[in-house]
């Protein structure tokens, strides 16, 4: 079995490591415009070889993973679909799906060779680059597959699910539109909150930031994520992100009003609502994992 990985950053290299750990005899060919990234991925044994071009990497690959930065996916897709063998699976892993899935389906109609599925692993770290890649990065993590409703029982969807499970991830199918709406709350909102809280604490605590405990570390961890990447994604998904921020602002306003007025019962209700929501999120995650294992 031959796999191609286009883009050997954190996600692409982690996919290569996962494949080689689970399928030691598989051929995993990588390509990256940043040659140093591809060489590091090869040294880390995430790849069996590095291709001299994107076309050479994709040729004869039964599965091609596009793991380049989101803005590069749409321009790259037509070339990948033309170069891929008939019936091959082409999967991207970008964090926003609507524009990419639309472009993939347009390209599919034009080439009528490879099949495209938009994907997004809900895994990663606040760090980037092949040096931070891990073969277990996807284990137990949700992996979104954006497949039209009419195609969810298709061979392409089944192929994508098999591949995702091979990485140790848990596939979930939904539309690209629903994906982008949900990740505004589950990914973008925590990122904005982490950045805002970190900046506020530094401003308010001054020279006494050593009083910060592990609870704060958990809240602000995401603030270390690459700013350029997140600025692009927040703007690209701004309609959904602004809606999510509006919901958060209303909740924060409720806290502010209750504190200002000394309304203990209202504060209790707000805090209990948060605790209840946390339990529901945790429980739903556990149920999903148990059903998909």
C-alpha positions as CSV (number, residue, x, y, z in Angstrom):
1,X,0.0,0.0,0.0
2,X,1.3,3.4,-0.9
3,X,0.5,6.6,0.9
4,X,1.4,10.2,0.0
5,X,1.6,13.0,2.5
6,X,1.8,16.5,1.1
7,X,3.0,18.8,3.8
8,X,5.2,17.5,6.6
9,X,4.3,19.8,9.5
10,X,2.9,18.6,12.8
11,X,-0.2,16.9,11.4
12,X,1.3,15.5,8.2
13,X,4.3,14.1,10.0
14,X,2.1,12.7,12.8
15,X,0.0,10.9,10.2
16,X,3.2,9.4,8.7
17,X,4.4,8.2,12.1
18,X,1.0,6.7,12.9
19,X,0.9,4.9,9.5
20,X,4.4,3.5,9.9
21,X,3.8,2.3,13.4
22,X,0.7,0.5,12.4
23,X,1.7,-0.6,8.9
24,X,5.5,-1.1,9.0
25,X,5.6,-2.5,5.4
26,X,3.6,0.4,3.9
27,X,5.3,2.9,1.5
28,X,4.8,6.5,2.8
29,X,6.1,9.1,0.4
30,X,6.3,12.8,1.5
31,X,6.6,16.1,-0.2
32,X,7.0,19.6,1.3
33,X,8.0,22.8,-0.3
34,X,10.1,23.4,2.8
35,X,12.7,20.7,2.1
36,X,14.0,20.8,5.6
37,X,10.6,19.8,7.0
38,X,10.5,16.7,4.7
39,X,14.1,15.8,5.6
40,X,13.2,15.9,9.3
41,X,10.1,13.8,8.8
42,X,12.2,11.3,7.0
43,X,14.8,11.2,9.8
44,X,12.0,10.7,12.3
45,X,10.9,7.7,10.2
46,X,7.5,9.2,9.4
47,X,8.3,8.7,5.7
48,X,10.0,5.9,3.7
49,X,11.1,8.5,1.1
50,X,10.9,12.1,0.0
51,X,9.6,12.9,-3.5
52,X,11.1,15.5,-5.8
53,X,7.7,16.9,-6.7
54,X,4.0,16.8,-5.6
55,X,3.1,14.8,-8.7
56,X,5.8,12.2,-8.0
57,X,4.6,11.8,-4.5
58,X,0.9,11.3,-5.5
59,X,1.6,9.0,-8.5
60,X,0.5,5.4,-7.6
61,X,-0.6,6.4,-4.1
62,X,-3.9,4.8,-3.0
63,X,-4.3,7.5,-0.3
64,X,-3.0,11.0,-0.5
65,X,-3.2,13.3,2.5
66,X,-3.1,17.1,1.9
67,X,-1.6,18.5,5.1
68,X,-0.5,21.9,3.8
69,X,-1.7,25.3,5.3
70,X,-5.4,25.9,4.7
71,X,-5.0,28.7,2.2
72,X,-2.9,26.4,0.0
73,X,-5.4,23.6,-0.2
74,X,-7.8,25.0,-2.8
75,X,-5.1,26.0,-5.4
76,X,-3.4,22.6,-4.9
77,X,-6.5,20.4,-5.2
78,X,-6.9,20.3,-9.0
79,X,-3.2,19.3,-9.5
80,X,-3.5,16.5,-6.8
81,X,-6.7,15.1,-8.3
82,X,-5.2,15.1,-11.8
83,X,-2.1,13.3,-10.6
84,X,-3.8,10.7,-8.3
85,X,-4.6,7.3,-9.7
86,X,-8.2,6.3,-10.6
87,X,-10.1,5.4,-7.5
88,X,-7.6,6.8,-5.1
89,X,-8.7,8.6,-2.0
90,X,-7.6,12.3,-1.5
91,X,-8.1,13.7,1.9
92,X,-7.3,17.1,3.3
93,X,-6.9,17.9,7.0
94,X,-7.5,21.7,7.1
95,X,-9.4,23.3,10.0
96,X,-12.2,24.9,7.9
97,X,-14.1,22.9,5.3
98,X,-16.8,24.7,3.3
99,X,-14.6,26.3,0.6
100,X,-12.3,23.3,0.4
101,X,-15.0,20.7,0.1
102,X,-16.7,22.8,-2.6
103,X,-13.4,23.0,-4.5
104,X,-12.8,19.3,-4.1
105,X,-16.2,18.3,-5.5
106,X,-15.7,20.7,-8.5
107,X,-12.3,19.1,-9.1
108,X,-13.7,15.6,-8.9
109,X,-16.4,16.4,-11.5
110,X,-13.6,17.7,-13.8
111,X,-11.1,14.9,-13.4
112,X,-13.4,11.9,-12.6
113,X,-10.5,9.9,-11.3
114,X,-9.6,10.2,-7.6
115,X,-12.3,10.8,-5.0
116,X,-12.0,13.6,-2.5
117,X,-13.2,13.8,1.1
118,X,-12.7,16.8,3.4
119,X,-11.3,15.9,6.7
120,X,-10.3,17.6,10.0
121,X,-8.6,15.7,12.9
122,X,-9.6,17.3,16.2
123,X,-6.1,16.8,17.5
124,X,-2.9,18.9,17.7
125,X,-0.9,20.9,20.0
126,X,-0.1,24.6,20.5
127,X,3.2,23.9,18.8
128,X,3.9,23.4,15.1
129,X,6.4,21.6,12.8
130,X,7.6,18.1,12.3
131,X,9.7,18.1,15.4
132,X,6.6,18.1,17.6
133,X,4.8,15.3,15.7
134,X,3.7,12.2,17.5
135,X,2.4,8.8,16.2
136,X,-0.3,8.7,18.9
137,X,-1.5,12.2,18.2
138,X,-4.9,11.0,16.8
139,X,-5.5,8.1,19.2
140,X,-9.0,8.4,20.7
141,X,-9.5,11.8,19.0
142,X,-12.5,12.7,16.8
143,X,-11.7,13.0,13.0
144,X,-14.4,15.0,11.1
145,X,-15.2,13.7,7.6
146,X,-17.3,16.1,5.5
147,X,-19.3,14.0,3.2
148,X,-22.6,15.0,1.5
149,X,-25.6,13.2,3.0
150,X,-26.3,11.3,-0.2
151,X,-22.7,10.0,-0.2
152,X,-22.3,8.9,3.4
153,X,-22.6,5.2,2.5
154,X,-20.4,5.5,-0.5
155,X,-17.2,3.6,-1.1
156,X,-15.2,6.9,-0.7
157,X,-16.8,7.5,2.7
158,X,-16.0,4.0,3.9
159,X,-12.5,4.2,2.6
160,X,-12.0,7.5,4.5
161,X,-13.4,5.9,7.7
162,X,-11.1,2.9,7.4
163,X,-8.1,5.2,7.0
164,X,-9.0,7.4,9.9
165,X,-9.5,4.4,12.2
166,X,-6.1,3.2,11.1
167,X,-4.6,6.3,12.7
168,X,-6.4,5.5,16.0
169,X,-9.0,8.3,15.5
170,X,-12.8,8.2,15.7
171,X,-14.5,9.2,12.4
172,X,-17.7,11.3,12.5
173,X,-19.5,12.4,9.3
174,X,-21.2,15.8,9.0
175,X,-21.6,18.5,6.4
176,X,-18.9,21.1,5.8
177,X,-21.3,23.8,6.8
178,X,-22.1,22.2,10.1
179,X,-18.4,21.5,10.7
180,X,-17.5,25.2,10.3
181,X,-20.3,26.3,12.6
182,X,-19.4,23.8,15.3
183,X,-15.6,24.4,15.3
184,X,-16.2,28.1,15.8
185,X,-17.4,27.1,19.3
186,X,-15.2,24.1,20.0
187,X,-11.9,25.4,18.6
188,X,-12.0,29.2,17.7
189,X,-13.7,30.2,21.0
190,X,-11.2,28.5,23.3
191,X,-8.4,30.0,21.3
192,X,-9.7,33.6,21.6
193,X,-10.5,33.1,25.3
194,X,-7.0,31.7,26.0
195,X,-5.3,34.6,24.3
196,X,-7.6,37.2,25.9
197,X,-7.2,35.7,29.4
198,X,-3.4,35.5,29.1
199,X,-3.1,39.1,28.0
200,X,-5.5,40.3,30.8
201,X,-3.6,38.4,33.5
202,X,-0.3,39.9,32.5
203,X,-1.9,43.3,32.5
204,X,-3.6,42.9,35.8
205,X,-1.1,40.9,37.8
206,X,1.9,42.9,36.9
207,X,5.1,41.7,38.7
208,X,3.1,39.2,40.8
209,X,2.3,36.7,38.0
210,X,4.0,34.0,40.0
211,X,0.7,33.7,41.9
212,X,-0.8,32.0,38.9
213,X,-1.5,28.4,39.5
214,X,-2.0,25.3,37.3
215,X,-5.7,26.2,36.7
216,X,-4.5,29.3,34.8
217,X,-2.0,27.2,32.8
218,X,-4.8,25.0,31.6
219,X,-6.9,28.0,30.5
220,X,-4.1,29.8,28.6
221,X,-2.2,26.9,27.0
222,X,-3.7,27.6,23.6
223,X,-2.5,31.2,23.7
224,X,0.9,29.8,22.5
225,X,-0.6,28.6,19.2
226,X,0.7,30.2,16.0
227,X,-0.9,33.7,15.7
228,X,-0.7,33.9,11.9
229,X,-2.5,30.7,11.5
230,X,-5.3,31.6,13.9
231,X,-5.7,35.1,12.6
232,X,-6.4,33.7,9.1
233,X,-8.8,31.0,10.4
234,X,-10.8,33.4,12.6
235,X,-11.4,35.8,9.7
236,X,-12.1,33.0,7.2
237,X,-14.9,31.7,9.5
238,X,-15.9,35.1,10.9
239,X,-19.6,34.7,10.6
240,X,-19.6,31.6,12.8
241,X,-16.9,33.0,15.1
242,X,-18.8,36.2,15.7
243,X,-21.9,34.3,16.6
244,X,-20.0,32.2,19.1
245,X,-18.4,35.3,20.6
246,X,-21.9,36.8,21.0
247,X,-23.1,33.9,23.0
248,X,-20.0,34.1,25.2
249,X,-20.3,37.8,25.7
250,X,-23.9,37.4,26.9
251,X,-22.8,34.9,29.5
252,X,-19.9,37.1,30.6
253,X,-22.3,40.0,30.9
254,X,-24.5,38.0,33.1
255,X,-21.6,37.2,35.4
256,X,-20.6,40.9,35.5
257,X,-24.1,42.0,36.4
258,X,-24.5,39.4,39.1
259,X,-21.1,40.3,40.7
260,X,-21.8,44.0,40.5
261,X,-25.2,43.6,42.2
262,X,-24.0,41.1,44.7
263,X,-26.6,38.6,43.5
264,X,-25.3,35.3,45.0
265,X,-28.1,33.2,43.8
266,X,-27.7,34.4,40.3
267,X,-24.0,33.7,40.5
268,X,-24.8,30.2,41.8
269,X,-27.1,29.6,38.9
270,X,-24.4,30.7,36.4
271,X,-21.7,28.6,38.0
272,X,-24.0,25.6,38.2
273,X,-24.9,26.0,34.6
274,X,-21.2,25.9,33.7
275,X,-20.6,22.9,35.8
276,X,-23.6,21.1,34.3
277,X,-22.4,21.9,30.8
278,X,-18.9,20.6,31.5
279,X,-20.4,17.3,32.7
280,X,-22.6,17.0,29.6
281,X,-19.7,17.7,27.3
282,X,-17.6,15.1,29.1
283,X,-20.4,12.5,29.2
284,X,-21.2,13.0,25.5
285,X,-17.6,12.5,24.6
286,X,-17.4,9.3,26.6
287,X,-20.6,7.9,25.0
288,X,-19.3,8.8,21.5
289,X,-16.0,7.1,22.1
290,X,-17.7,3.9,23.5
291,X,-20.0,3.7,20.5
292,X,-17.3,4.1,17.9
293,X,-14.6,1.9,19.4
